[in-house]
């Protein structure tokens, strides 16, 4: 934690906003030192361009909004090469289109939570990761990193499999090097990246580069509990899902009465709806009720208490989440519907699966009405050859 004696009131307020709703801020003294000088920390957040972004992206988006409010410089890495390296989750033919899609959807998402995107810097990973300097540093870092350590660092973010390709080991090394080549002071990421962040602190000084701070956001549970994942349709809501889809998915979400832990809907309120409303000037989450006044919450603890006591039932909570989420997603959908280029990019990035050709079954010759194949004439049926 920061020592308030090191910072004046303004710097402390900025630090508090940077630190708000984080699970952990590793090496906070790096951030403190920058703020104490009255300077602006440079923070980067990266995302591999694989599956379609979902509501789990709201957590880093809101954190980015808070960082900008604290006058931080923010750079967003569209990690196209990382997407290809992660066990071929994104075929190389689709990577460029998916990077364009991510830029569009992330911009619309950040605008929806009140971020002025003119302050943001987007960087495509391949714009510098193929340079001779970067590749040489990749070799250097690979020479001082063991297979065990590289695999351990990426264990929770790179798809694991038996006899995994070497690309999974390179993934971790690339992400560590990105901190240097993006000239950041802090890297932002989820709890699942903590092992990689710890590796970055250890590895970068080995090749002569400084260590960075790391801001770790919590992992929001999916709609069915557990981790929200692009590959599990029932666990997440796509940022371009329409109202009917949103309503159905939230209605089917797992939300046991009185159980607060691992409740994806409560986590969404805590890390999405309350912070967004706070950025907009009035921190509250509203749950509509039939024939009664709405339940209104200004802090997460009172909501959790009401839920544990069954004052706030799963049905009422689901109604509140549906209303808040559809309001938040409305401008994203509107931006998509008004942008023909984005629609064309979507078709290139995520082409619909080819329709399977219906196979015509060969019923054979035993069903009624089938034509019998002409049989070759048998030897005894052939006309006798005239005798000489």
C-alpha positions, -999 to 999 in steps of 0.1 A, spaced: 0 0 0 10 36 -6 25 57 22 4 89 23 34 108 37 52 105 3 24 121 -17 5 154 -16 -33 154 -16 -36 155 -54 -11 127 -60 -27 106 -33 -61 110 -48 -47 100 -82 -30 69 -66 -63 60 -49 -82 61 -82 -55 40 -99 -57 15 -70 -95 14 -68 -111 -21 -73 -78 -38 -80 -71 -72 -65 -34 -61 -62 -9 -35 -73 25 -51 -75 54 -28 -68 33 3 -60 64 23 -51 70 26 -89 37 44 -93 42 65 -62 75 78 -74 60 89 -107 31 106 -90 53 123 -64 71 140 -93 38 152 -107 42 131 -138 17 107 -155 23 70 -154 22 52 -188 1 21 -185 -6 -6 -211 -33 -32 -214 -30 -60 -240 -56 -83 -255 -50 -112 -279 -74 -109 -308 -90 -144 -306 -127 -149 -298 -153 -121 -298 -150 -97 -268 -177 -103 -241 -189 -86 -210 -158 -97 -191 -141 -69 -210 -161 -44 -190 -138 -48 -160 -106 -37 -178 -126 -10 -197 -138 6 -165 -104 4 -150 -90 21 -181 -116 48 -177 -105 53 -141 -68 54 -152 -76 81 -177 -95 100 -150 -63 99 -130 -44 115 -159 -25 83 -168 -13 77 -203 -30 45 -216 -19 23 -245 -39 -6 -257 -20 -35 -274 -39 -54 -300 -19 -85 -297 -23 -101 -331 9 -122 -330 0 -134 -295 -34 -145 -309 -17 -167 -335 8 -182 -310 -19 -192 -284 -23 -228 -298 -37 -215 -331 -68 -200 -315 -68 -174 -343 -57 -187 -378 -31 -164 -393 -55 -157 -422 -80 -141 -398 -57 -123 -374 -56 -90 -392 -94 -88 -395 -98 -97 -359 -74 -70 -348 -95 -45 -367 -127 -59 -351 -111 -56 -316 -102 -20 -323 -138 -12 -333 -155 -30 -304 -131 -18 -277 -134 18 -289 -172 15 -287 -171 -2 -253 -149 25 -238 -171 53 -252 -201 35 -237 -185 37 -202 -177 74 -207 -141 73 -219 -128 100 -244 -110 77 -268 -90 105 -283 -66 101 -253 -61 64 -261 -32 50 -281 -38 17 -299 -7 -3 -310 -7 -34 -332 17 -60 -318 31 -69 -353 40 -33 -359 71 -38 -337 73 -74 -328 90 -83 -361 117 -57 -359 153 -69 -357 158 -53 -322 127 -70 -308 137 -104 -323 172 -101 -309 158 -94 -275 135 -123 -279 166 -145 -284 183 -130 -254 154 -136 -231 149 -171 -244 185 -179 -236 181 -170 -199 146 -185 -194 140 -222 -188 112 -242 -204 97 -248 -169 96 -211 -160 81 -201 -194 54 -228 -191 46 -218 -155 44 -181 -164 18 -187 -191 -1 -216 -174 -33 -197 -168 -34 -176 -200 -21 -199 -227 -42 -229 -237 -25 -260 -223 -24 -293 -240 -3 -325 -240 27 -321 -264 20 -284 -267 36 -264 -295 66 -242 -287 46 -211 -296 29 -213 -261 64 -208 -245 71 -179 -267 38 -162 -258 50 -155 -222 84 -142 -234 68 -118 -259 44 -104 -233 72 -97 -209 92 -79 -237 61 -58 -246 65 -39 -214 99 -26 -226 89 -19 -262 57 -1 -253 78 20 -228 52 14 -200 56 20 -163 27 -3 -154 10 -33 -171 -27 -39 -165 -42 -74 -165 -64 -99 -148 -57 -121 -118 -50 -150 -143 -19 -131 -154 -2 -128 -120 24 -155 -126 34 -139 -159 37 -105 -142 59 -120 -115 81 -135 -142 84 -100 -159 97 -85 -127 124 -112 -126 132 -116 -163 135 -81 -176 165 -71 -154 183 -102 -167 187 -85 -201 193 -50 -188 157 -36 -186 139 -21 -156 111 -38 -138 76 -25 -140 46 -22 -117 15 -45 -124 -21 -36 -118 -42 -67 -113 -80 -67 -118 -103 -93 -103 -116 -121 -124 -154 -118 -128 -172 -152 -126 -191 -163 -157 -229 -166 -158 -226 -202 -148 -200 -197 -122 -163 -202 -128 -142 -182 -153 -160 -162 -180 -147 -175 -213 -151 -167 -250 -151 -204 -258 -180 -212 -234 -211 -196 -249 -233 -201 -217 -207 -184 -195 -207 -150 -212 -226 -123 -231 -212 -110 -264 -209 -72 -265 -231 -73 -296 -258 -96 -283 -293 -81 -287 -318 -76 -259 -335 -109 -264 -303 -128 -261 -291 -108 -231 -325 -114 -213 -324 -151 -219 -288 -156 -208 -293 -136 -176 -325 -155 -169 -306 -188 -172 -276 -175 -151 -266 -194 -120 -276 -174 -90 -284 -195 -59 -306 -177 -33 -286 -162 -4 -252 -173 -19 -230 -143 -26 -197 -161 -34 -189 -169 -70 -221 -151 -81 -214 -137 -115 -243 -113 -114 -232 -97 -81 -196 -95 -94 -210 -76 -125 -227 -51 -102 -195 -46 -81 -170 -43 -108 -191 -29 -137 -224 -11 -129 -214 7 -96 -181 20 -110 -197 31 -143 -224 50 -125 -198 66 -102 -178 78 -133 -210 93 -146 -215 112 -114 -241 92 -94 -230 59 -79 -260 36 -77 -275 3 -89 -312 0 -93 -334 -31 -92 -370 -27 -104 -398 -45 -85 -434 -50 -94 -459 -31 -73 -431 -20 -49 -404 7 -49 -372 -1 -66 -343 -14 -45 -314 11 -49 -278 4 -38 -250 29 -35 -224 4 -23 -218 -33 -29 -218 -43 8 -255 -33 13 -264 -53 -18 -245 -84 -6 -262 -81 28 -297 -79 12 -289 -108 -11 -276 -130 18 -309 -122 37 -331 -129 7 -344 -93 6 -328 -91 -28 -339 -123 -45 -322 -138 -76 -352 -128 -98 -351 -91 -86 -313 -91 -91 -316 -105 -126 -341 -78 -135 -317 -51 -123 -287 -66 -142 -307 -70 -174 -318 -34 -173 -283 -20 -164 -266 -42 -190 -289 -34 -219 -286 3 -211 -248 0 -211 -247 -21 -243 -272 0 -263 -246 25 -276 -223 -3 -286 -250 -19 -307 -260 14 -321 -224 21 -332 -222 -13 -348 -255 -9 -367 -244 26 -380 -209 14 -392 -210 -6 -425 -172 -10 -423 -174 -27 -389 -201 -50 -402 -179 -60 -431 -149 -65 -408 -170 -88 -386 -178 -111 -416 -141 -113 -424 -130 -118 -388 -156 -143 -378 -170 -158 -411 -201 -179 -406 -195 -217 -407 -200 -232 -441 -233 -250 -444 -229 -287 -446 -240 -303 -478 -268 -328 -473 -256 -362 -482 -280 -382 -504 -283 -416 -490 -278 -445 -513 -307 -467 -504 -294 -495 -525 -315 -517 -548 -336 -535 -522 -362 -509 -515 -395 -512 -535 -394 -497 -570 -356 -497 -573 -344 -504 -607 -324 -536 -608 -290 -532 -624 -286 -550 -657 -268 -582 -651 -241 -593 -676 -252 -621 -697 -242 -655 -684 -222 -678 -706 -251 -703 -710 -274 -675 -723 -251 -665 -751 -260 -676 -786 -240 -705 -798 -212 -696 -822 -218 -710 -856 -199 -741 -865 -175 -739 -893 
